[in-house]
Structure formats: C-alpha cells, structure tokens
Amino acid sequence: MKRLHFSLAIICFLTAFNSFSQNGKKEKRFKIHTVAFYNLENLFDTINDVTKFDERSPIMEIKADRSGIYKKKVNNMARVIADIGADVTGNTPAIIGVCEIENRAVLVDVVNHPLLLAKDYGIIHYESPDVRGIDVALLYQKKLFKPTSHESYELLIYDDVKRDRVITRDQLLVSGELDGDPIHVIVNHWPSRSGGEARSRSKRVGAAQLNKKIIDSLQSKDPHAKIFTMGDLNDDPTNSSVKDVLKAKADKDDIDLKEIYNPFEKMFTEKGYGTTAYRDAWSLFDQIMLTEPLIAKDDYSSFRFYKAGIYNKTYLTNKRGRYKGYPFRSFADGGFTNGFSDHFPVYVYLIKQVD
C-alpha cells in the first residue's frame, strides 16, 4: 500500500509561521493537536466475564502465559497511541477514540502504561449490549480536553432475513472543550460485514442514520457546532452509509454549513490508501469526518482542520509472507503474534493561531 508523506510539509508549515521575519517582526504562531481513532483489535482481559461471550476472544483461546501475553498486548497498544502525531506535535493525541475493547479496566491498563502515564488520560466508556462485550470509548488528555457531557446512544437494527434485533455497539457522544474550544466527538464501531457486504449493508445504513440523527440534534441547537464523527465504520468512504446517509463530501471547498467533510475519501479513491486489508484488497473503514465550522476559511482564531492521515509506520506492518504489507495484527491462527492490530490508526491535525 502507498504511504503518506506529509509530516515534513506540516513541520515546514508550522516552522514558517512560528519564526521571525527578516525585519525582526514576529510572524503568526500556531498550536497543533492530534485527534485520532484506533481499532485496538480484541483488547480483552484474561478474566472470564460470565455476562458476556468473551471466551470467544482470541486471548481466552490461548492456554499458556495468558497474563504475559495480555501485558504485551497492552504495551503494544500504548506504544502506538504514544507515537500517533508525536513527530509533528511533540505530543500524544489530545483525543483518541478507540474500539474493540472489552471494558474500562483494559483502558486503565493502557493509559497507566509508562509510555502514557505522564499524559494523564481520562476515559469515557459505557458498557454496550454487544454479545461479545466489545465497546467503544474515548481517551483524552485532561490538561487539554475538558468534557462537559457524554451519552451513549443505543443502535436499534434488525436482521433483514430473520427480523431479529441485531445486538451491537452503541454510539458514544462526548461534548467538551479542547483548549477552550467547544467540540463534540462521536465514536463509532458500525456492524461488520458478516454474511457479505450486500446482506449486511442495511445494518450499517442503520448505524449511519443514528449517527446523522445525533449530528442533526447537535446542529439544531447550534448550527455552528464543531463535530467530529470517527470510527471503524466497516464501510469505505464511498459506500452508501457514508455518501447517501451522512452525505459526506470529499472536497472541503464544497462544504456548506451543517455539511460533513470526509478527508479520507480522496485518499481511498485517488491514492488507493487503506486501513485494513482482506484477500489482497484494501479497505478504508477507519475514518474521521468533521463538520463545516472546523474547516478554515482564513480564520484560525479557533481550532481548524489542517491535515488528515493514516498512521501506517513500518513497525505496524507485516514484513513477510502472504500478508506482507498488511497491518501486523495481534492474533492469528489461534496464537499471539506480538503484533498490534488488523487496522491502522487514523488521525487529523488541528491548528489554532495563538497570537
């Protein structure tokens, strides 16, 4: 897969504005923060929870040194989170949405890892009704983001054939202030493609409809609301859930008030980038979309979108074999690989003029 190479460009951009001109007059200075999303691929603890089918998780299928493997998995997740955006911002993500986690306890272990402990991450998490116990959550640096409210929205969808309810992940809405700027973040993990894309499509359309309802509700109160919706959508930026329901657009110059910009669409359609791979085909299921007030129109008095990217560093990819170049996943063939995830993380940079 092609890789993204704009870190140097961002550094040059910020350097240009954080320096002094030849006549000694100070130029504009900017703050920069990373907002990210990462599918942590089956981050389960080693304790059998009798209220869930967590025994189906890969780590519960491992018989030897389960606790040691869990520690390695936590270490690997902390390493990636610590690295996202650090080469540009000098900091870990201010905010990062996560999915495929079993409970709050596993996130406590991640944020208390030595690589992240000093960042003092807070956790917002609700137990979802998903039968395996898979949840979404939001991590945030307490010194940078101040939550003011949060709510979990139940997704009510039904199987097209059996008409039974499909029990799946809730959608998490967190509102707060990022360095004083009011923002809203929705964290998603939409239904999988189990049974095939076409047969399962209506479930993701249903998830998108719930997502749009949340966004509409926020915008009805404040048309200028700064909203991020992020997650593993199990759909590409071109699928109907994103294009027809959310009506996300690929060109930020075409975004009007109350509309949604998807910076990942052109990465997928024009550059062939992806975040996960299956049968030699790349998909860009992991996305971060944002509403029009986050798009700069020569006004950086509050945080505005600057760049988006896929964090696909070499250490996160398979180096050999039939899956060379794929994300280096944690679990395969009934064992632990000492890998990371079957998804690459995604991120956006936000910048704000400080003087």
SEBAVO-707273 format. One line per field, with one value per atom (N, C-alpha, C): chain; z, y, x; atom name. Coordinates in steps of 0.05 Angstrom, whole numbers. Atoms other than C-alpha are relative to their C-alpha. Example, Ala and Ser with C-alpha at 12.3 -4.5 7.8 and 13.67 -1.06 7.14 Angstrom:
BEGIN
unit = c(A,A,A,A,A,A)
Z = c(0,156,0,-1,143,14)
Y = c(-24,-90,24,-24,-21,22)
X = c(18,246,18,-16,273,-15)
site = c(N,CA,C,N,CA,C)
END
This chain:
BEGIN
unit = c(A,A,A,A,A,A,A,A,A,A,A,A,A,A,A,A,A,A,A,A,A,A,A,A,A,A,A,A,A,A,A,A,A,A,A,A,A,A,A,A,A,A,A,A,A,A,A,A,A,A,A,A,A,A,A,A,A,A,A,A,A,A,A,A,A,A,A,A,A,A,A,A,A,A,A,A,A,A,A,A,A,A,A,A,A,A,A,A,A,A,A,A,A,A,A,A,A,A,A,A,A,A,A,A,A,A,A,A,A,A,A,A,A,A,A,A,A,A,A,A,A,A,A,A,A,A,A,A,A,A,A,A,A,A,A,A,A,A,A,A,A,A,A,A,A,A,A,A,A,A,A,A,A,A,A,A,A,A,A,A,A,A,A,A,A,A,A,A,A,A,A,A,A,A,A,A,A,A,A,A,A,A,A,A,A,A,A,A,A,A,A,A,A,A,A,A,A,A,A,A,A,A,A,A,A,A,A,A,A,A,A,A,A,A,A,A,A,A,A,A,A,A,A,A,A,A,A,A,A,A,A,A,A,A,A,A,A,A,A,A,A,A,A,A,A,A,A,A,A,A,A,A,A,A,A,A,A,A,A,A,A,A,A,A,A,A,A,A,A,A,A,A,A,A,A,A,A,A,A,A,A,A,A,A,A,A,A,A,A,A,A,A,A,A,A,A,A,A,A,A,A,A,A,A,A,A,A,A,A,A,A,A,A,A,A,A,A,A,A,A,A,A,A,A,A,A,A,A,A,A,A,A,A,A,A,A,A,A,A,A,A,A,A,A,A,A,A,A,A,A,A,A,A,A,A,A,A,A,A,A,A,A,A,A,A,A,A,A,A,A,A,A,A,A,A,A,A,A,A,A,A,A,A,A,A,A,A,A,A,A,A,A,A,A,A,A,A,A,A,A,A,A,A,A,A,A,A,A,A,A,A,A,A,A,A,A,A,A,A,A,A,A,A,A,A,A,A,A,A,A,A,A,A,A,A,A,A,A,A,A,A,A,A,A,A,A,A,A,A,A,A,A,A,A,A,A,A,A,A,A,A,A,A,A,A,A,A,A,A,A,A,A,A,A,A,A,A,A,A,A,A,A,A,A,A,A,A,A,A,A,A,A,A,A,A,A,A,A,A,A,A,A,A,A,A,A,A,A,A,A,A,A,A,A,A,A,A,A,A,A,A,A,A,A,A,A,A,A,A,A,A,A,A,A,A,A,A,A,A,A,A,A,A,A,A,A,A,A,A,A,A,A,A,A,A,A,A,A,A,A,A,A,A,A,A,A,A,A,A,A,A,A,A,A,A,A,A,A,A,A,A,A,A,A,A,A,A,A,A,A,A,A,A,A,A,A,A,A,A,A,A,A,A,A,A,A,A,A,A,A,A,A,A,A,A,A,A,A,A,A,A,A,A,A,A,A,A,A,A,A,A,A,A,A,A,A,A,A,A,A,A,A,A,A,A,A,A,A,A,A,A,A,A,A,A,A,A,A,A,A,A,A,A,A,A,A,A,A,A,A,A,A,A,A,A,A,A,A,A,A,A,A,A,A,A,A,A,A,A,A,A,A,A,A,A,A,A,A,A,A,A,A,A,A,A,A,A,A,A,A,A,A,A,A,A,A,A,A,A,A,A,A,A,A,A,A,A,A,A,A,A,A,A,A,A,A,A,A,A,A,A,A,A,A,A,A,A,A,A,A,A,A,A,A,A,A,A,A,A,A,A,A,A,A,A,A,A,A,A,A,A,A,A,A,A,A,A,A,A,A,A,A,A,A,A,A,A,A,A,A,A,A,A,A,A,A,A,A,A,A,A,A,A,A,A,A,A,A,A,A,A,A,A,A,A,A,A,A,A,A,A,A,A,A,A,A,A,A,A,A,A,A,A,A,A,A,A,A,A,A,A,A,A,A,A,A,A,A,A,A,A,A,A,A,A,A,A,A,A,A,A,A,A,A,A,A,A,A,A,A,A,A,A,A,A,A,A,A,A,A,A,A,A,A,A,A,A,A,A,A,A,A,A,A,A,A,A,A,A,A,A,A,A,A,A,A,A,A,A,A,A,A,A,A,A,A,A,A,A,A,A,A,A,A,A,A,A,A,A,A,A,A,A,A,A,A,A,A,A,A,A,A,A,A,A,A,A,A,A,A,A,A,A,A,A,A,A,A,A,A,A,A,A,A,A,A,A,A,A,A,A,A,A,A,A,A,A,A,A,A,A,A,A,A,A,A,A,A,A,A,A,A,A,A,A,A,A,A,A,A,A,A,A,A,A,A,A,A,A,A,A,A,A,A,A,A,A,A,A,A,A,A,A,A,A,A,A,A,A,A,A,A,A,A,A,A,A,A,A,A,A,A,A,A,A,A,A,A,A,A,A,A,A,A,A,A,A,A,A,A,A,A,A,A,A)
Z = c(0,0,0,0,-14,28,-27,47,-2,-1,69,8,-5,68,2,-2,92,27,-26,162,-4,5,134,-8,10,99,23,-23,164,17,-16,202,-13,14,148,2,-2,150,27,-27,225,6,-3,224,-12,14,174,16,-15,219,29,-28,284,2,2,263,-2,3,257,-29,27,191,-1,3,163,13,-13,191,30,-29,261,11,-9,264,3,-5,295,-17,16,249,17,-14,267,13,-14,317,3,-1,320,21,-15,368,-19,16,339,18,-15,367,-19,15,343,11,-7,344,-16,13,328,6,-5,324,-5,3,333,8,-7,330,13,-16,385,-3,7,357,24,-21,412,25,-25,473,23,-21,523,24,-22,593,1,-2,617,19,-20,664,-15,13,641,13,-10,648,-8,6,654,-13,13,628,-29,29,560,-12,14,508,-5,4,520,-3,5,518,-29,28,443,-9,7,445,-3,5,419,24,-23,485,18,-16,520,-12,13,470,4,-5,489,27,-24,542,18,-15,563,2,-5,594,-10,8,582,11,-12,631,-12,14,598,-27,27,530,3,-4,557,5,-5,583,-26,25,515,-18,16,481,9,-12,528,-7,7,516,-29,28,441,-6,4,444,11,-11,489,-18,17,442,-24,23,382,7,-8,419,6,-7,445,-25,24,374,-19,20,335,3,1,316,14,-17,362,-16,15,307,-10,9,288,23,-22,352,25,-24,402,24,-21,440,-11,7,440,-7,7,415,24,-21,454,6,-2,440,-19,18,413,7,-3,402,-5,3,408,-2,0,394,3,-6,404,26,-28,478,16,-16,529,21,-23,587,7,-9,623,11,-14,661,-20,19,598,-8,7,582,23,-23,652,-1,3,640,-22,22,574,8,-6,600,23,-23,662,-8,9,619,1,-3,629,-24,24,557,0,0,572,27,-27,647,4,-4,647,-15,15,597,14,-17,649,-17,16,602,17,-11,623,-18,15,600,1,1,578,-14,10,569,11,-9,572,-9,9,571,-21,22,506,2,-1,495,-18,18,444,14,-14,460,7,-7,459,20,-19,503,-12,14,450,3,-5,467,-16,9,442,25,-22,486,-11,6,486,21,-18,516,-6,4,527,21,-19,559,16,-18,619,-1,1,612,-25,25,541,-6,6,538,25,-24,589,-8,6,580,15,-14,596,1,0,578,-18,17,548,3,1,528,-20,18,497,-14,16,441,-10,8,430,-29,28,359,-3,3,343,-30,27,279,0,1,255,-24,22,212,-22,23,142,-5,6,139,24,-24,210,14,-12,231,30,-28,299,3,-5,332,0,1,319,23,-23,385,-7,9,370,17,-16,395,0,-1,419,-13,9,393,23,-23,442,-9,5,442,24,-21,483,-9,5,486,21,-18,517,-13,10,507,-5,7,471,1,-3,496,-2,0,506,-22,23,440,5,-2,446,-24,21,406,9,-6,401,-15,12,386,2,0,365,-8,5,369,-8,13,326,-4,10,312,-13,14,260,-5,4,246,-22,18,210,-26,26,140,1,-2,166,-17,18,115,-27,26,59,2,-1,45,-7,8,9,21,-19,60,26,-26,119,-4,6,85,16,-13,117,29,-28,187,3,0,171,-8,7,138,25,-25,203,20,-18,242,-9,11,195,6,-6,206,29,-28,281,3,0,271,-10,11,228,19,-20,280,22,-21,333,-10,11,288,-4,5,268,26,-26,341,11,-8,357,-16,18,297,3,-5,314,23,-23,379,-8,8,346,-28,28,270,-4,3,280,18,-18,325,-15,10,314,8,-6,308,-15,12,295,2,-2,278,-10,6,278,7,-8,280,-22,19,247,-11,11,201,-15,16,166,-28,26,104,-9,11,57,-3,3,46,-23,23,-19,3,-4,10,7,-3,16,28,-28,92,4,-2,86,-20,22,19,-1,3,19,26,-25,92,14,-12,123,-21,22,55,3,-4,70,-27,25,17,1,2,-8,-3,5,-24,20,-22,34,-10,11,-12,-7,6,-26,24,-24,46,9,-11,69,29,-28,139,3,-7,171,-16,16,120,12,-12,133,-21,17,104,8,-4,96,-13,12,86,-10,7,76,-27,25,13,-23,22,-36,5,-6,0,-11,8,-17,-31,28,-87,-19,17,-115,5,-7,-78,8,-6,-61,29,-28,14,14,-15,64,29,-28,138,8,-5,134,-26,25,82,3,0,63,-28,26,6,-21,17,-25,-9,6,-26,25,-22,16,4,-7,52,19,-18,87,19,-18,142,23,-23,195,-10,10,184,22,-18,219,-19,16,189,18,-16,211,-14,11,203,-9,14,165,18,-16,224,7,-4,231,-25,24,160,0,-1,158,-25,22,116,6,-7,130,28,-28,203,18,-18,253,29,-27,315,19,-16,339,-16,13,322,-27,27,248,-10,13,208,-17,17,176,-18,16,153,12,-10,158,-9,8,155,11,-9,164,13,-14,216,-7,10,178,0,-2,202,-4,8,182,22,-22,251,3,-2,244,-23,23,181,1,3,166,-19,16,138,-20,17,103,-3,3,79,-17,17,44,8,-10,87,2,0,74,-8,5,77,14,-15,115,28,-29,185,15,-16,234,24,-20,274,25,-25,346,1,-3,339,-27,25,283,5,-2,276,29,-28,349,19,-18,377,-1,-1,394,-17,18,342,10,-10,385,-19,18,333,13,-11,341,-6,7,304,-29,28,239,-14,11,229,5,-5,221,14,-11,264,-21,17,231,19,-16,254,-17,13,238,18,-15,258,0,-3,284,7,-6,286,8,-11,322,3,-3,319,29,-28,387,4,-2,373,-28)
Y = c(-24,0,25,-25,71,12,-12,111,31,-29,182,14,-14,231,30,-28,298,12,-10,303,23,-20,343,26,-24,390,15,-13,403,14,-12,416,26,-24,465,22,-19,499,14,-11,508,16,-15,530,27,-25,583,21,-19,613,4,-2,603,13,-12,642,30,-29,714,7,-9,751,14,-12,784,27,-26,851,-1,4,822,-1,2,823,-28,28,761,-7,10,721,-15,15,682,-25,25,625,-16,18,564,-22,25,509,-22,23,440,-24,23,380,-23,24,309,-11,15,278,-26,26,204,-21,23,138,-25,25,67,-23,26,-2,-17,13,-38,-31,29,-108,-18,20,-151,5,-5,-116,-9,13,-164,-7,10,-181,-30,30,-252,-12,10,-257,-7,8,-295,14,-14,-250,-17,18,-295,14,-14,-240,5,-4,-239,-26,22,-287,7,-9,-261,-24,23,-332,-5,2,-325,19,-18,-271,-15,15,-292,-6,4,-283,-22,21,-330,-28,25,-384,-9,7,-382,-13,16,-433,7,-4,-414,30,-27,-349,22,-19,-312,28,-27,-256,13,-12,-246,11,-9,-241,25,-24,-191,24,-22,-147,9,-8,-149,15,-13,-131,29,-27,-71,17,-15,-50,9,-6,-52,22,-20,-11,28,-25,41,12,-10,46,15,-13,62,26,-24,113,22,-19,146,12,-9,152,17,-14,179,30,-28,250,12,-10,256,13,-11,270,28,-27,333,18,-16,357,0,3,333,-11,9,303,-24,22,242,13,-12,252,14,-14,304,-16,16,260,-24,23,189,-18,19,146,-28,28,71,-19,21,8,-27,27,-67,-3,4,-61,-13,15,-105,16,-14,-58,24,-23,3,-9,9,-38,-3,4,-54,28,-27,21,12,-9,36,-10,11,-11,14,-13,23,28,-28,95,2,1,75,-12,10,45,23,-21,82,19,-17,108,22,-19,145,12,-8,154,30,-28,225,18,-16,247,2,-2,235,-1,4,208,-6,7,208,-20,21,153,5,0,158,-26,27,89,-8,12,56,-30,28,-19,-1,3,-35,-27,26,-92,-21,19,-126,-26,26,-200,-9,6,-207,19,-20,-146,21,-19,-104,28,-27,-29,20,-23,39,17,-18,93,23,-24,160,4,-8,176,29,-28,248,9,-12,287,21,-17,320,30,-27,382,15,-12,393,0,3,370,-3,0,383,-9,9,340,15,-13,375,-18,19,319,-24,23,249,-18,16,200,-23,24,130,-4,3,120,-28,28,51,-1,5,26,-22,19,-9,-8,10,-51,-29,26,-116,-16,17,-175,0,-2,-170,-25,26,-244,-9,11,-266,21,-22,-198,2,-2,-209,25,-23,-150,-8,4,-146,16,-13,-131,8,-9,-88,24,-22,-29,25,-26,36,20,-22,103,20,-16,148,29,-29,224,13,-15,266,29,-29,342,12,-12,387,23,-22,440,-10,6,428,26,-25,483,24,-22,526,1,1,510,-22,21,474,-18,20,410,-24,25,345,-22,24,276,-24,25,215,-23,23,148,-23,21,91,-26,25,18,-14,9,0,-30,29,-71,-10,12,-118,-8,10,-147,-30,29,-216,-8,9,-253,14,-14,-208,29,-29,-133,6,-7,-133,-7,9,-174,16,-14,-134,31,-29,-65,16,-15,-45,6,-4,-52,25,-23,-1,26,-23,44,9,-6,40,14,-14,59,28,-27,118,18,-16,140,10,-8,140,22,-20,179,27,-25,230,13,-10,237,15,-13,254,26,-24,304,21,-18,336,13,-10,343,21,-20,379,25,-23,424,16,-14,441,20,-17,471,22,-19,504,-7,6,505,1,-3,523,-20,19,463,-14,14,433,-29,28,359,-18,22,300,-25,28,232,-18,17,177,-29,27,103,-20,23,35,-4,0,40,-26,25,-27,7,-10,14,20,-19,54,28,-27,129,2,-1,113,-15,16,67,17,-15,88,11,-10,94,27,-24,149,21,-19,181,8,-6,176,8,-6,178,24,-23,223,22,-19,257,14,-11,267,6,-10,305,-3,4,295,25,-25,367,21,-18,415,27,-25,474,0,3,447,-3,5,442,25,-22,487,-5,3,499,-24,25,435,-24,23,391,-12,17,339,-4,4,335,-26,25,268,2,-3,279,-27,26,204,-11,10,196,1,-2,221,-17,19,180,-27,27,119,-1,2,136,9,-11,174,-12,9,145,-29,29,75,-7,5,82,-16,16,36,-2,4,20,-30,29,-55,-14,15,-109,-28,27,-174,-10,13,-221,19,-17,-173,25,-25,-115,18,-19,-53,14,-15,-20,23,-22,47,3,1,30,21,-18,76,28,-27,148,20,-22,215,22,-21,264,24,-24,335,20,-19,390,26,-24,455,20,-20,501,-8,8,460,5,-6,479,29,-27,540,16,-19,600,24,-21,640,11,-8,643,-22,20,605,9,-10,641,-22,24,574,-24,24,503,-6,7,485,-24,23,423,9,-5,422,-23,23,352,-25,26,280,-21,20,217,-28,28,142,-6,5,122,-29,27,64,-4,3,65,-29,27,6,-20,20,-27,-11,9,-33,-19,17,-76,-26,26,-148,2,-3,-156,-23,23,-224,-17,19,-279,11,-6,-277,26,-24,-218,23,-21,-175,27,-26,-102,5,-3,-115,10,-7,-87,-25,21,-130,-5,5,-159,-14,12,-184,-30,28,-252,-12,15,-303,-29,29,-378,-10,9,-385,8,-8,-351,30,-28,-284,5,-6,-253,20,-24,-196,23,-22,-151,20,-23,-92,-1,0,-90,-7,5,-111,25,-26,-37,19,-23,23,22,-24,84,22,-24,148,24,-25,220,24,-27,293,18,-22,353,24,-25,415,22,-22,482,25,-24,547,22,-22,615,9,-8,636,29,-30,708,11)
X = c(16,0,17,-14,22,0,-2,44,-3,4,30,26,-25,88,-4,4,66,9,-10,98,19,-20,155,-13,14,107,-13,12,70,20,-21,134,9,-8,155,-21,22,87,1,1,89,25,-25,162,-2,2,146,-16,18,92,9,-9,129,28,-26,191,-2,-1,214,6,-6,214,27,-27,277,1,0,256,-4,2,251,-28,28,175,-8,9,146,-23,22,102,-20,21,40,10,-7,46,-25,23,1,4,1,-18,-8,8,-26,-7,9,-64,-7,9,-77,-26,24,-146,0,-5,-144,-21,17,-181,16,-15,-154,-18,12,-186,21,-21,-147,0,1,-164,-1,4,-193,18,-13,-164,-18,15,-194,18,-16,-171,0,-3,-157,-21,20,-217,-26,25,-279,-23,24,-339,-24,23,-400,-23,22,-446,5,-7,-411,11,-13,-386,30,-28,-315,19,-17,-289,6,-5,-293,22,-21,-240,27,-25,-171,17,-17,-135,-10,11,-183,4,-5,-167,29,-28,-93,2,-2,-75,24,-25,-4,7,-10,21,-19,21,-44,5,-5,-26,24,-23,42,-7,9,10,-17,17,-41,18,-18,16,14,-13,50,-20,21,-16,-4,3,-25,24,-25,47,-1,1,37,-21,20,-27,10,-11,6,22,-21,65,-11,12,22,-13,13,-20,20,-21,43,13,-14,70,-17,17,10,3,-3,25,24,-22,85,22,-22,134,-6,8,95,-7,10,62,18,-16,114,-17,19,55,-16,19,9,-27,25,-62,-14,16,-103,-25,24,-163,3,-1,-167,-24,22,-229,11,-9,-219,-24,20,-259,13,-8,-255,15,-10,-242,-22,19,-275,-14,11,-284,18,-16,-258,27,-24,-206,24,-23,-165,11,-9,-163,16,-15,-140,29,-27,-81,15,-14,-65,9,-7,-67,20,-20,-26,26,-26,29,20,-20,95,2,-1,92,-21,22,27,-7,8,23,2,-5,51,-21,19,-2,-27,24,-57,-25,24,-110,-24,26,-182,-14,14,-230,-30,30,-303,-9,7,-333,-27,25,-401,1,3,-415,-22,20,-451,-13,14,-500,12,-13,-454,5,-1,-456,28,-27,-381,12,-10,-374,18,-17,-339,-12,9,-344,17,-16,-322,5,-7,-291,16,-16,-256,21,-22,-188,7,-7,-168,20,-18,-112,-15,16,-143,9,-9,-100,-8,7,-123,-30,28,-195,-16,17,-250,-28,27,-312,-21,23,-378,-24,22,-426,7,-4,-427,-25,24,-481,5,-2,-486,-27,25,-537,-2,5,-567,-7,6,-568,-21,22,-634,-1,1,-626,-8,11,-655,11,-9,-633,-21,18,-663,-15,12,-679,-17,14,-697,-17,14,-723,6,-8,-689,17,-18,-655,29,-29,-580,11,-12,-545,28,-26,-485,8,-11,-444,-17,13,-474,19,-16,-450,4,-8,-414,3,-3,-423,13,-13,-375,2,-3,-380,18,-19,-328,15,-16,-275,29,-28,-209,15,-15,-162,-19,19,-224,-20,18,-258,-21,21,-326,0,2,-327,-17,15,-367,14,-13,-338,-19,17,-379,19,-17,-343,-18,16,-369,15,-10,-359,-24,24,-411,0,2,-437,19,-19,-390,-13,9,-396,-5,6,-411,-24,20,-452,2,-4,-427,-8,5,-427,-29,27,-494,-21,20,-532,1,-3,-504,-2,-1,-509,-20,22,-575,7,-7,-544,18,-18,-490,-15,17,-541,-16,14,-580,18,-20,-517,5,-4,-506,-24,24,-578,0,-2,-568,21,-21,-503,-9,11,-538,-20,19,-593,14,-16,-541,11,-12,-507,-22,22,-573,-10,9,-593,19,-20,-528,-2,1,-535,-26,25,-607,3,-5,-582,21,-21,-521,9,-7,-514,31,-29,-440,15,-12,-426,24,-24,-356,-2,6,-369,20,-16,-322,-17,11,-352,22,-23,-300,-6,3,-294,7,-2,-287,-29,27,-347,-7,4,-338,-11,7,-353,21,-19,-309,-13,12,-318,-19,17,-354,-26,24,-407,-25,25,-480,-4,3,-478,13,-15,-426,-9,6,-444,-30,28,-520,-14,13,-539,14,-14,-485,4,-5,-476,26,-27,-403,12,-12,-364,30,-29,-293,16,-13,-277,-8,7,-273,-9,10,-285,-29,29,-355,-17,14,-375,-15,16,-432,-7,7,-458,-18,14,-485,8,-9,-450,25,-21,-396,22,-23,-326,14,-14,-291,27,-26,-216,12,-11,-206,-11,11,-248,20,-20,-195,24,-22,-142,-7,10,-184,-4,8,-209,23,-21,-149,28,-27,-89,1,0,-111,9,-7,-97,-21,19,-130,10,-7,-131,-1,2,-146,-1,-1,-137,-12,12,-172,0,-2,-158,12,-16,-108,-15,15,-158,0,-1,-151,-27,23,-209,8,-5,-211,-24,23,-260,2,-4,-229,2,2,-247,-6,7,-253,-12,14,-304,-6,4,-318,-19,19,-369,13,-10,-362,15,-13,-343,29,-28,-278,18,-15,-258,9,-11,-213,-9,4,-233,17,-20,-170,-5,5,-192,9,-11,-150,-2,3,-175,-10,7,-203,11,-12,-181,-14,10,-188,16,-12,-173,24,-23,-104,6,-6,-87,-12,9,-111,20,-19,-71,-7,1,-65,27,-25,-14,9,-7,18,31,-29,90,9,-10,134,-4,2,132,-28,27,57,-9,7,60,15,-12,75,24,-24,145,4,-5,139,-25,21,94,-23,23,26,-13,12,5,20,-20,66,-13,11,47,-27,25,-18,6,-3,-29,9,-11,11,-19,21,-47,11,-9,-42,-4,7,-75,-4,4,-72,5,-3,-80,0,3,-100,21,-22,-38,4,-7,-8,25,-22,38,19,-14,64,-3,7,33,-17,14,-12,-30,29,-79,-3,6,-111,-10,7,-127,22,-17,-82,-16,14,-100,-3,3,-124,0,-3,-115,-5,0,-126,15,-13,-85,-18,14,-119,20,-18,-84,-17,13,-101,21,-19,-67,-1,-2,-42,7,-5,-20,3)
site = c(N,CA,C,N,CA,C,N,CA,C,N,CA,C,N,CA,C,N,CA,C,N,CA,C,N,CA,C,N,CA,C,N,CA,C,N,CA,C,N,CA,C,N,CA,C,N,CA,C,N,CA,C,N,CA,C,N,CA,C,N,CA,C,N,CA,C,N,CA,C,N,CA,C,N,CA,C,N,CA,C,N,CA,C,N,CA,C,N,CA,C,N,CA,C,N,CA,C,N,CA,C,N,CA,C,N,CA,C,N,CA,C,N,CA,C,N,CA,C,N,CA,C,N,CA,C,N,CA,C,N,CA,C,N,CA,C,N,CA,C,N,CA,C,N,CA,C,N,CA,C,N,CA,C,N,CA,C,N,CA,C,N,CA,C,N,CA,C,N,CA,C,N,CA,C,N,CA,C,N,CA,C,N,CA,C,N,CA,C,N,CA,C,N,CA,C,N,CA,C,N,CA,C,N,CA,C,N,CA,C,N,CA,C,N,CA,C,N,CA,C,N,CA,C,N,CA,C,N,CA,C,N,CA,C,N,CA,C,N,CA,C,N,CA,C,N,CA,C,N,CA,C,N,CA,C,N,CA,C,N,CA,C,N,CA,C,N,CA,C,N,CA,C,N,CA,C,N,CA,C,N,CA,C,N,CA,C,N,CA,C,N,CA,C,N,CA,C,N,CA,C,N,CA,C,N,CA,C,N,CA,C,N,CA,C,N,CA,C,N,CA,C,N,CA,C,N,CA,C,N,CA,C,N,CA,C,N,CA,C,N,CA,C,N,CA,C,N,CA,C,N,CA,C,N,CA,C,N,CA,C,N,CA,C,N,CA,C,N,CA,C,N,CA,C,N,CA,C,N,CA,C,N,CA,C,N,CA,C,N,CA,C,N,CA,C,N,CA,C,N,CA,C,N,CA,C,N,CA,C,N,CA,C,N,CA,C,N,CA,C,N,CA,C,N,CA,C,N,CA,C,N,CA,C,N,CA,C,N,CA,C,N,CA,C,N,CA,C,N,CA,C,N,CA,C,N,CA,C,N,CA,C,N,CA,C,N,CA,C,N,CA,C,N,CA,C,N,CA,C,N,CA,C,N,CA,C,N,CA,C,N,CA,C,N,CA,C,N,CA,C,N,CA,C,N,CA,C,N,CA,C,N,CA,C,N,CA,C,N,CA,C,N,CA,C,N,CA,C,N,CA,C,N,CA,C,N,CA,C,N,CA,C,N,CA,C,N,CA,C,N,CA,C,N,CA,C,N,CA,C,N,CA,C,N,CA,C,N,CA,C,N,CA,C,N,CA,C,N,CA,C,N,CA,C,N,CA,C,N,CA,C,N,CA,C,N,CA,C,N,CA,C,N,CA,C,N,CA,C,N,CA,C,N,CA,C,N,CA,C,N,CA,C,N,CA,C,N,CA,C,N,CA,C,N,CA,C,N,CA,C,N,CA,C,N,CA,C,N,CA,C,N,CA,C,N,CA,C,N,CA,C,N,CA,C,N,CA,C,N,CA,C,N,CA,C,N,CA,C,N,CA,C,N,CA,C,N,CA,C,N,CA,C,N,CA,C,N,CA,C,N,CA,C,N,CA,C,N,CA,C,N,CA,C,N,CA,C,N,CA,C,N,CA,C,N,CA,C,N,CA,C,N,CA,C,N,CA,C,N,CA,C,N,CA,C,N,CA,C,N,CA,C,N,CA,C,N,CA,C,N,CA,C,N,CA,C,N,CA,C,N,CA,C,N,CA,C,N,CA,C,N,CA,C,N,CA,C,N,CA,C,N,CA,C,N,CA,C,N,CA,C,N,CA,C,N,CA,C,N,CA,C,N,CA,C,N,CA,C,N,CA,C,N,CA,C,N,CA,C,N,CA,C,N,CA,C,N,CA,C,N,CA,C,N,CA,C,N,CA,C,N,CA,C,N,CA,C,N,CA,C,N,CA,C,N,CA,C,N,CA,C,N,CA,C,N,CA,C,N,CA,C,N,CA,C,N,CA,C,N,CA,C,N,CA,C,N,CA,C,N,CA,C,N,CA,C,N,CA,C,N,CA,C,N,CA,C,N,CA,C,N,CA,C,N,CA,C,N,CA,C,N,CA,C,N,CA,C,N,CA,C,N,CA,C,N,CA,C,N,CA,C,N,CA,C,N,CA,C,N,CA,C,N,CA,C,N,CA,C,N,CA,C,N,CA,C,N,CA,C,N,CA,C,N,CA,C,N,CA,C,N,CA,C,N,CA,C,N,CA,C,N,CA,C,N,CA,C,N,CA,C,N,CA,C,N,CA,C,N,CA,C,N,CA,C,N,CA,C,N,CA,C,N,CA,C,N,CA,C,N,CA,C,N,CA,C,N,CA,C,N,CA,C,N,CA,C,N,CA,C,N,CA,C,N,CA,C,N,CA,C,N,CA,C,N,CA,C,N,CA,C,N,CA,C,N,CA,C,N,CA,C,N,CA,C,N,CA,C,N,CA,C,N,CA,C,N,CA,C,N,CA,C,N,CA,C,N,CA,C,N,CA,C,N,CA,C,N,CA,C,N,CA,C,N,CA,C,N,CA,C,N,CA,C,N,CA,C,N,CA,C,N,CA,C,N,CA,C,N,CA,C,N,CA,C,N,CA,C,N,CA,C,N,CA,C,N,CA,C,N,CA,C,N,CA,C,N,CA,C,N,CA,C,N,CA,C,N,CA,C,N,CA,C,N,CA,C,N,CA,C,N,CA,C,N,CA,C,N,CA,C,N,CA,C,N,CA,C,N,CA,C,N,CA,C,N,CA,C,N,CA,C)
END
